[in-house]
Amino acid sequence: MTETRVDSMDTQPMRVLFLCTHNSSRSQMAEGFLRARGGKHYQVFSAGTHPRAVHPLAVRAMREVGIDISERAGHRAKGIEEFAKEPPIDLVVTVCDEAAEECPYFPNARRQEHWGFPDPSAATGSEEERLAVFRQVRDAIAARIEAFLQQTPASHVRRSTGQSPATEAREEEEGNT
């Protein structure tokens, strides 16, 4: 009986939310990479604790690798409150230390991890020098997403049934006893 339940959940995409302070660079790039590389196996979102507009240099750096995170492509900075009434998120990933401190526990998260990356928007210098920093962070995020996809094949991750994580855990315990 448990096998049937797990198999039926495998048809649902894994819900992943990337969190950062402003949802302007790192979380947007992570969302863009996982959407592009994870395909239909993932339903990907990003949000910020204090959202601002998507940074133009993040858009430019991602465009260089063929991923569009512009407003035209539907990307916009979102606050975490937009996800308060959403179904449970299978994985919440904080990509900056500030978000990890402000949001050490995300309600309705089945699992939460921290992948810290430096803030490219803090870079100084000419536009080319700042863009070089965005490229470095972009490449680090790309490498982390690739490692995640290799370590966590979507077919092996338990997905949300749409109920609260506490209800899912209780039902799983009852089904396994």
Secondary structure, DSSP 8 states (H G I E B T S, - for coil): -HHHHHHHHTTS-EEEEEEESSSSSHHHHHHHHHHHHHGGGEEEEEEESS-----HHHHHHHHTTT---SGGGT----BGGGGTTS--BSEEEE-SHHHHHH-SS-TTBS-EEE-----GGG--SSHHHHHHHHHHHHHHHHHHHHHHHHHS-GGGS----SS-HHHHHHHHHHHH-
